[in-house]
Amino acid sequence: MNVTALAFAAILVAVPGAVMAEAEPPLVIPQTSTQLQWGPCPPIFSKGCEIAVLHGNPAAPNADIFLRIAPNATLPAHTHSSAERMILVSGTLLVDYQGAPPSTLQPGNYAYGPAGRPHLATCRSKTPCTLFIAFEGPVDALAYSGSLD
Protein backbone atom coordinates (compact mmCIF):
# COMPACT_ATOMS: atom_id res chain seq x y z
CA MET A 1 0.00 0.00 0.00
CA ASN A 2 1.51 3.36 -0.96
CA VAL A 3 1.73 6.46 1.27
CA THR A 4 -1.20 8.24 -0.48
CA ALA A 5 -3.52 5.27 -0.02
CA LEU A 6 -2.50 4.97 3.65
CA ALA A 7 -3.15 8.69 4.25
CA PHE A 8 -6.58 8.48 2.61
CA ALA A 9 -7.47 5.36 4.63
CA ALA A 10 -6.36 7.11 7.84
CA ILE A 11 -8.65 10.07 7.09
CA LEU A 12 -11.61 7.76 6.49
CA VAL A 13 -10.97 5.89 9.74
CA ALA A 14 -10.33 9.07 11.76
CA VAL A 15 -13.52 10.79 10.62
CA PRO A 16 -16.22 8.13 10.52
CA GLY A 17 -19.21 9.12 8.41
CA ALA A 18 -17.49 12.25 7.02
CA VAL A 19 -17.75 11.04 3.45
CA MET A 20 -21.32 9.74 3.80
CA ALA A 21 -22.61 12.79 5.74
CA GLU A 22 -22.74 14.89 2.57
CA ALA A 23 -24.06 12.11 0.32
CA GLU A 24 -27.34 12.60 -1.51
CA PRO A 25 -29.48 9.95 -3.15
CA PRO A 26 -28.86 9.21 -6.83
CA LEU A 27 -31.11 11.00 -9.28
CA VAL A 28 -32.21 10.17 -12.83
CA ILE A 29 -34.57 12.50 -14.73
CA PRO A 30 -35.45 11.94 -18.40
CA GLN A 31 -35.70 15.13 -20.47
CA THR A 32 -39.27 14.08 -21.35
CA SER A 33 -40.36 13.59 -17.73
CA THR A 34 -43.79 15.00 -16.91
CA GLN A 35 -42.42 15.70 -13.42
CA LEU A 36 -40.15 18.46 -14.72
CA GLN A 37 -41.47 21.83 -13.61
CA TRP A 38 -40.77 24.24 -16.46
CA GLY A 39 -40.80 27.93 -15.64
CA PRO A 40 -39.90 31.15 -17.43
CA CYS A 41 -36.35 32.22 -18.12
CA PRO A 42 -35.05 35.52 -16.72
CA PRO A 43 -36.89 38.54 -18.20
CA ILE A 44 -33.96 39.46 -20.48
CA PHE A 45 -34.85 36.43 -22.63
CA SER A 46 -37.77 35.90 -24.99
CA LYS A 47 -40.97 34.13 -24.02
CA GLY A 48 -39.81 31.10 -26.00
CA CYS A 49 -37.33 30.22 -23.27
CA GLU A 50 -37.99 27.96 -20.28
CA ILE A 51 -35.97 26.53 -17.38
CA ALA A 52 -36.46 23.36 -15.32
CA VAL A 53 -34.35 22.83 -12.20
CA LEU A 54 -32.93 19.32 -12.13
CA HIS A 55 -30.88 19.45 -8.95
CA GLY A 56 -29.94 22.00 -6.34
CA ASN A 57 -31.14 25.50 -5.59
CA PRO A 58 -30.66 28.01 -8.45
CA ALA A 59 -29.92 30.74 -5.89
CA ALA A 60 -27.01 28.70 -4.49
CA PRO A 61 -23.85 27.26 -6.07
CA ASN A 62 -23.88 24.02 -8.08
CA ALA A 63 -27.41 23.96 -9.54
CA ASP A 64 -28.17 21.86 -12.62
CA ILE A 65 -30.88 22.94 -15.04
CA PHE A 66 -32.45 22.20 -18.40
CA LEU A 67 -32.80 25.27 -20.61
CA ARG A 68 -35.33 24.95 -23.44
CA ILE A 69 -35.32 27.41 -26.34
CA ALA A 70 -38.11 27.60 -28.92
CA PRO A 71 -37.26 26.78 -32.55
CA ASN A 72 -35.53 29.68 -34.33
CA ALA A 73 -35.48 31.75 -31.10
CA THR A 74 -32.38 33.68 -30.04
CA LEU A 75 -31.23 34.37 -26.51
CA PRO A 76 -29.71 37.85 -26.78
CA ALA A 77 -26.16 38.62 -25.68
CA HIS A 78 -25.74 38.06 -21.96
CA THR A 79 -23.27 36.98 -19.28
CA HIS A 80 -23.37 34.84 -16.16
CA SER A 81 -21.53 35.47 -12.89
CA SER A 82 -20.77 31.73 -12.86
CA ALA A 83 -19.01 29.45 -15.28
CA GLU A 84 -21.37 27.05 -17.03
CA ARG A 85 -20.84 23.51 -18.29
CA MET A 86 -23.30 22.47 -20.98
CA ILE A 87 -24.38 19.46 -23.03
CA LEU A 88 -26.92 19.87 -25.79
CA VAL A 89 -29.69 17.30 -25.27
CA SER A 90 -31.85 18.03 -28.32
CA GLY A 91 -32.02 20.39 -31.30
CA THR A 92 -29.25 22.30 -33.07
CA LEU A 93 -27.88 25.28 -31.16
CA LEU A 94 -25.60 28.04 -32.44
CA VAL A 95 -23.50 29.53 -29.62
CA ASP A 96 -21.39 32.65 -30.09
CA TYR A 97 -18.96 33.63 -27.31
CA GLN A 98 -17.05 36.90 -27.40
CA GLY A 99 -13.50 36.28 -28.61
CA ALA A 100 -14.25 32.84 -30.09
CA PRO A 101 -15.64 31.69 -33.43
CA PRO A 102 -19.36 30.74 -33.38
CA SER A 103 -20.00 27.03 -32.84
CA THR A 104 -22.96 24.86 -33.77
CA LEU A 105 -23.80 22.29 -31.11
CA GLN A 106 -25.47 19.00 -31.95
CA PRO A 107 -27.01 16.63 -29.37
CA GLY A 108 -24.30 15.21 -27.15
CA ASN A 109 -21.88 18.11 -27.73
CA TYR A 110 -20.22 19.64 -24.66
CA ALA A 111 -19.50 23.34 -24.25
CA TYR A 112 -17.88 25.38 -21.48
CA GLY A 113 -18.68 29.03 -20.88
CA PRO A 114 -16.34 31.04 -18.64
CA ALA A 115 -17.89 33.30 -16.02
CA GLY A 116 -18.45 36.83 -17.29
CA ARG A 117 -17.89 35.96 -20.99
CA PRO A 118 -20.61 37.59 -23.15
CA HIS A 119 -22.42 35.21 -25.49
CA LEU A 120 -25.68 34.55 -27.33
CA ALA A 121 -27.45 31.40 -28.48
CA THR A 122 -29.87 30.63 -31.32
CA CYS A 123 -31.93 27.46 -31.68
CA ARG A 124 -31.42 26.49 -35.34
CA SER A 125 -33.79 23.53 -35.47
CA LYS A 126 -37.47 22.98 -36.22
CA THR A 127 -37.93 21.53 -32.73
CA PRO A 128 -36.98 23.12 -29.38
CA CYS A 129 -33.37 23.05 -28.26
CA THR A 130 -32.83 21.58 -24.79
CA LEU A 131 -29.53 22.29 -23.09
CA PHE A 132 -28.28 20.76 -19.84
CA ILE A 133 -26.35 23.38 -17.86
CA ALA A 134 -24.36 22.87 -14.65
CA PHE A 135 -23.61 26.20 -12.98
CA GLU A 136 -20.71 26.55 -10.53
CA GLY A 137 -22.32 29.54 -8.80
CA PRO A 138 -25.90 30.75 -8.51
CA VAL A 139 -27.91 30.74 -11.75
CA ASP A 140 -28.23 34.21 -13.28
CA ALA A 141 -28.30 35.95 -16.64
CA LEU A 142 -27.19 39.55 -17.08
CA ALA A 143 -27.96 41.54 -20.22
CA TYR A 144 -24.92 42.55 -22.29
CA SER A 145 -25.18 45.44 -24.72
CA GLY A 146 -21.67 45.43 -26.19
CA SER A 147 -20.35 43.70 -29.29
CA LEU A 148 -19.34 40.04 -29.38
CA ASP A 149 -16.71 40.73 -32.07
N, C-alpha and C positions, 0 to 999 in steps of 0.2 A: 504494500500500500504506500503510495507516495505522500509527501508532506502536505500537499494541497487537499487530498482526499481525507487525510487524518484531521486537518484543521476544520474542514467542513463537517465531518462526523462529530467532532468535539462541540461545535456550535449547536448542532441538532440535539445532542445529548444534554448540553448545558441549558438549553432553553426549550424545554418540552412544550410542544403545542405552538411554538412561535410561527412555524411555517403554516400550519393548519388554521391558525386563528384568523388569518386574512382570506382564507379560501372562500370562494363563492361556488354555488352549484353550476354545473355546465349548462350551456344555453344553446339551443338550435332554433332558428327562426327562418322559415322559407320566405323568400321575397314576395310570394303570393299569399302569405298567411292573412286570413281574415281578422286575426287578432292584432295586426299592426294598427296603431292609431295614428293616422296621417293628419297632420296639421299644417297650417300655412307657414311658408318661409318668412324670414324677416321682411319688413315692409319695403326694403330697397329692391326686392325682386318682384317679378311679375306674378300675376295670379295663377299662372300655369306651373307653379313651383310648390312642392310639398315636402315635408320632413316627417319621418317616423323615427322615434328614438328606439334603438335596439337594446342598448345597455348603458347604464350610468345615468348621471344627472347632467343635462346640457349646460347647467350653470356652474358645474364643477369640472376639474380636469378629467381627461380620459373617457369621454362619452363617445359612443359609436352610434352612427345614424345612417339611415337610408335617405338620400335626396332624390326626389323624382321631378324631372323637368318635362314639360309637355313637348310634343313633337314640334320642331322648328322654333322653339322658344329660346331666347338668349338671356342668360343671367348677366346683367351689366357688370362692368369693371368694379371690382371690390377687393378687399383684403380681409384677412383674419388675424387676430392677435395670437393665434396658435398655429403651429404647423399642422398640416393635414396629410393623412395617408389614405389613398383612395384606390378602389378597384371598381371598374365599371361592371355592373351586373347585367344590364340590358341596354339596347339601343346603340347609337353611334354618337359619340360626344366629341366635339372640337373644344380643346382647351388652349388658351393663349395666355401665357405668363410673361410679364414684363421681362425683357432681356433674354428671352428664349424663343426659338421658332415655334409656331403653333403646332400642336399635335392632335391627331385624331385617335381617340380611344375606341377600341372594340371590346366587347364583353371579355372579361378576364384580364384586361390590361391594368397594370398598376401605375399609379402616378403619385408623386410626392410634391406637395406645395409648401415652401418655406413660409414661416410666419412673416406677415407684413408684406409679402410679395403680391403686387396687384395682378389680377387676372380676370378673365371672363370665360364663360362657357356657353356653347350653343349645342342644343340637341339636334343632330342632323339626320334623324331617322323618322319614319312614318309612325312609329310607336314611341311611347315615353322612354326617356333615358333614366335608368335607376343607377345611382352611384352609391357605393358603400364608402363612408368616410369615418375614419378614426381620428378624433381630435386629441392633441396632447393637452391643451388647456380648455377652458370653457368655450362652448360653441358660440360664435358671433360672426357677423358679416358687416363690414364697414364700407360705405360707398367710397369709390375712388373716382375722382374727376379728371385725373391727369391722363397722359398718353401711355400706351403700353409699348410704344416703339422704343 
